[in-house]
Amino acid sequence: MSELWGENARYRAAREIVVALRTAGYTAYFAGGCVRDLLLGVEAKDFDVATSATPDVVMGTFAKTYSVGAHFGVVLVCAPDEDGGEIATEVATFRHDGAYSDGRRPDAVRFSTDPHEDVQRRDFTINGMLFDPLAGSGEEAILDFVGGREDLTKHRVRTIGVAKERFTEDKLRMLRAVRFAARLEFEVDSVTAGAIKELATEITQVSLERIRDELTLMLTEGHARRAFEMLYEFGLLQHILPEAVKMRGVEQPPQFHPEGDVWVHTLLLLEKLQPGVSPTLAWGALLHDIGKPATFRPPDAKKPGDRIRFDGHVEVGVRIAEAILARLRFSNEETEQIVALVKNHMRFGDILQMRESTLKRFLRLPKFDEHLRLHWMDCMSAHGDLRLYEFARERYEAVPVEEIRPKLLVTGRDLIAAGYRPSPQFKEMLEAAEDAQLEGAVTTTEEGLVLVRERWGEPGDG
């Protein structure tokens, strides 16, 4: 089985750690997700090592190490990469966890020399298997004390031991159960699912950053729709993203949205998010219509032909998105792009009527390719009409960057040199000159200054 990893530098680095620890007289195996991926025939991204050696022994055995959680038995062992970089492998000492009073980490741990005892503290059976990279590639290489192989065969996510105890220890495991089930296209074991539903209200005890990171992984691993369906089904979404739950049952005008309500429409967008999609685009897809529930207006029966409307839903959506992103502690850079996606997603409807300067300013929005992709998903999750998308894509690909963002013909220095004193009007003057430049109406600095004089008068006037 290990042939799948033979050319993987991270595998080789981890195997060398196992060899060194075994040579020193300690037990050592690969542990966790990499073993699961091996059995699924998937190339693992990381290889973790579990060992009977204590952290001080691990740090004394290897030349370069970092203590990232020695209290919990975790050390990073670093080795040079072929490309001149560095490979860091997480090495954890077998342990037994004490109580989890904060619902996140054990208050204390007791190191162990027994791998069987160690795996009992882990979250799910499919993540609780061990692999001996020195035992060849046969069945004897797998150590499964928790029934993980059977659950892999049955496509099932199940906790190790008592489900309620595992989730009480670390509430984040409830989100991880959803994420693994969605990503692997597995089902959550009925007992495990029942425990999640029972403890769902306690998900708020998890730090907002950890919730944000799990949601982002769900959105970017290629199975976002299924993940968010399960989040709602298990009662988790209501507590971590109640604004999204409000989209359920909010009707839309069937002539524009034959697919159904706002929630169904949003799920169809999530379904189109490919593995590896940028987090900002993924969150933009999730939040683009977040303002619709608050702005829903049913058709006026007294007005024949009137329809459902969401007047101002973009502006309201921007405010709601900003509140969500602040609550989940997104970076300023990520927030700016996600909010921009929400703010601009309806502008494609006006693209054929835009002045050339307006269109060029639109096309030069940062990461415009994400705006374009969001519009494609929006259309394909509704009426399916891609005419505006095709027009925008063709213009975006055809117009040279220097035409969309040309070197300005009129700058603030030019205005000052022409005799204008700095004032709040400078912004309007510069924008008017740039618009004319983008339209092709002015081609020199002097022509731009003539336009300014015509609209604002000669320097000193007024």
NORDA-V283622 format. One record per run of one state. SS is the DSSP state (H for helix, E for strand, C for the rest). FROM is the first residue (numbers start at 1). LEN is the number of residues. Records with the same first field share a line. If there is no record, write none. Layout:
BEGIN
SS: FROM-LEN, FROM-LEN
END
This chain:
BEGIN
C: 1-1, 6-3, 24-4, 32-1, 41-7, 52-3, 62-3, 73-1, 81-5, 94-1, 98-11, 112-3, 120-4, 128-2, 132-7, 144-4, 154-2, 158-1, 160-3, 170-2, 185-2, 189-1, 206-2, 221-3, 234-3, 241-1, 246-16, 272-7, 288-4, 296-1, 298-11, 310-3, 328-4, 345-2, 354-2, 364-4, 381-6, 399-2, 405-7, 418-7, 440-5, 457-6
H: 2-4, 9-15, 33-8, 55-7, 70-3, 115-5, 125-3, 139-3, 148-6, 163-7, 172-13, 190-16, 208-13, 224-10, 237-4, 242-4, 262-10, 279-9, 292-4, 313-15, 332-13, 347-7, 356-8, 368-13, 387-12, 401-4, 412-6, 425-15, 445-12
E: 28-4, 48-4, 65-5, 74-7, 86-8, 95-3, 109-3, 124-1, 130-2, 142-2, 156-2, 159-1, 187-2, 297-1, 309-1
END
